[in-house]
Amino acid sequence: MNPAKTGMSRGPAALAADEEPRVQAEVQGAAVRQLIRGGPFADGLTLGWVGAVIAASGLRTFWRLRVGSQTPSAEEALRGVRLTVAGVGLAWGVGAAAAIPALQPHEGALILVVLTGIIAGATSALVSDRRSFRYLLLTMLAPLPFGILLQGQARFNVIAVVLIAAFAWGMDRVHRRANRMFVERVRAAVLLELSTQELGRQHAYLDALIASTPVAIAVLDDRRSVRSVNAAFEDLFGYAAAEVVGAGIDGLIVPESLRSESTDLEARVRRGEIVRVEVERMRKDGRRIQVRLSAAAVNAAADGAVVALYEDISDRKAAEEAMRAARDLAERVARARSAFLANMSHEIRTPMNAVLGFVELVLDTELGTEQRRALELVRTSSEALLTILNDILDYSKIEAEHLELESIPFDLPKVVHATATLLAVRAREKHLELTVDVPPDVPQIVRGDPTRVRQVLMNLIGNAVKFTEHGEVDVSATVAGYHGDHTSVRFRVRDTGIGISEQQLATIFDEFTQADVSMTRRYGGTGLGLAISRRLVALMGGALTVTSEVSRGSEFSFTLSFTVEAVPPAAARAAVSLGGRRLLVVDDNETNRRIVRDMLGAEGMAVHEASRADAGLEALRRAAGARTPYDLAILDAQMPDQDGFELATAIRADGALQQTRLLILTSAGQRGDGERCRELGIQAYLTKPIARADLVEAVGTVLAGTASARGAADLVTRHSIAESRHVLRVLLVEDNPVNRQVATAMLLKRGHQVDVASNGREAVDAVARESYDVVLMDIQMPEMDGFEATAKIRALPQGRALPIIALTAHALSGERERCLARGMTGYLAKPFKAHDLFAVVEGRGAQPADTAVTRSPAVDLAAFRRTMEEAGAAEAVDGILETFVSTLPQRLEALVAAARDSAAEPLQRAAHAFRSAAGTIGAGHLAALLEEMERAARDGDLATARDKLQHVRGEAQAVLDDLRTATKGG
Ligand code: ADP
């Protein structure tokens, strides 16, 4: 390998080995040159044997001339030298040997001196070739002993010969040493020459390397002056190398304002640090550029050199800057968008509130059929509009990642049931069976976002109803697993509808996508529902999945994990006691029955139905016979065959049915009806259509009173409800005049007194001045907003415990929590329905969200204890309860297993056994349900019996819960 190419330097040993032949050659060459240049014989010419010597010298001269004109090889040259030297030596030696015998000893000695002189000179003249010298020595000295000994064997002669031999040996040693030194010297000179050449090559290589490096490089000396730069430096900064070398780097490329920083950097470099920074530097033309500067001290250089590398990063910086600007812009846009959304929400909801509110108010008045139809249309259209608006808002919020989930305790089974109930009307219109299954092992109170769970369910059930023409829609929530204090619940909505094709399944979750364009016309919709649902489910930590088969139906499901919350103790739950009360609805019209069932079922009543008067009477008698009489019967006034009043007459005529209170619903009120009711012992008389709030309140009032005797005066009517209602003094704080009017009209119509304030300051003054039962407080108001006003009211002595309900048009998530955190008691989102408003104002809905769980105790423990005490067996109570609790799961299982049997008899037996156990401990409702089941089984009506299973399960769970809290509590 060529060292010049690799740029690497090599050790001298390797060099010497490599170059040995050359060295030899050089040494030989030098020797030959030296030999040719001079010799003892070229100019020495002495006494007797002049001829021979001249001949030898002539020969040698001739040879030298020849060699001078040509360039013989080293071997040839050496051979020539040796030959001529031997020739000259012979001429001298033989000549001397021939002359000596004829000479006087002192003359001979003189010759010897001459010869030794020549030989001594030859040690340097022939220093480069041992052999030439030896030839000379041999040829010159070897003949002499013969000449000397020819003079005679005198002691003197012998000594002379010995001396000559010793001289020859000595001179040979001298020559050997001189030759060795000569070779060494020449070799050293050659090596020096070679490494000088190598060094030059390496230098050139490094220079080329630096010059062609694409990174700008400058080498600075200890005074920050440029010592050298490469071509890239010239390109980058626009200077020629000649301009910069020797100049201070600061003056060349460092902007004035950055010089002190640059000095600091240099100091760091001098301390041994390798500095890498991104800085600004200046070109010769004054343009600023962004560079990445890497600098380090050159360790090998004692003179304090520093090498600095500059990489141009202007492009990268520009790209970064552009990206930053784009991000800032996007953030600004997102902020503007969410502000716009909040505003739009507010702006649209406010007029919608007026529309919906007034429509509801007008619908409550006497109207012609046409008018009512038109207004109903306005209402449904407005509600549809609001739904679409909410969808779009939701979607935008999810998009902008502004949707925050709430985390509050709520009643999960109730949310599922209530959502399904809301859509039951639509299902019924299409004659679809809508079933809801929430087994008792599903935790009741969980922590999560009820609004969003409801929204997703609403969407899925809504779609299922929308896309199903025949068959059923099944909704279920079942436990999928337990993880610590978390329970996963699997929600499932299954339908027997048109189904979704494989290909369409891929896109239905995309926004604004509907499976089939023709569908839009047929079914309507925005195509946002599933997109929102899927994202909401994902936000809540689940995944919305679907399986479907065209014309067989679809199944949507998702699983969410909830923290389970403790169920509030029974005492707290018993505030309103419609829950668990038994109700029989007798009406020939299925829709009417369903409406009542939905309204009161949602309040927790156990609702049963009869479609004819005689069937109703029969049901009442059966229940009374089983000692589980109905608490209330709602009778339709207009029925074929036997109307409500006739039925009421029959009921009151039966002594066994006196416990059951009666409520008549009529769609055509007639003069004198009230009187008739009083006479018949009917407790309430209401006209259809009836608002949910009114029905609930009327039923509550009726159940709170006693089953009054015939002729009693206190008939509950629409008017008496309004009159008897506890009149509340309400302070309505609202800046929007339309909203103020809507709420005021609703509340006044309900019989409450209303004062209005149009901002927070007025509200605080009003509370300080007057005493109120409840404050309805708008949040966004001029002068002083709702939060500030609330804080000020809370600071007043009369405001500390005052219920303050937030009214807000912001449908943004987290609003409820925000209101509660700011000291408010409840929350109502605009637009609101009248019964929602009444519920919060009258304190029925003022608790945070869905936690208002209201039920009457499922077990009458006190009665059980009393009975046992009377029987003198009070100490057995706990044991019996324990046995009941521990055997309950088996009993339920046995029931479920029996229900699967095709024969009725096992179910009848299982229900009977369970019923007597439940009856014993005072679980009246459970016993009644089981009895119905038992009877249905006995009558061979297995379907009805099986239908009860669900209720039995729910009620059994309630009994268990009650028993647990009761035994825990004491
Ligand atoms: P929308 O119902 O407003 O059209 P969705 O996002 O809720 O929008 O649904 C998107 C599409 O998915 C619907 O248009 C329909 O084609 C299809 N789809 C949704 N649910 C069902 C279902 N249960 N059965 C059949 N098709 C359905």
Residues whose N, C-alpha, C, O or C-beta is under 5 A from the ligand:
A	BS01	ADP	N463 A464 F467 G497 G499 I500 I508 T513 Q514 A515 D516 M519 G524 G525 T526 G527 L528 G529 L530 A531 S554
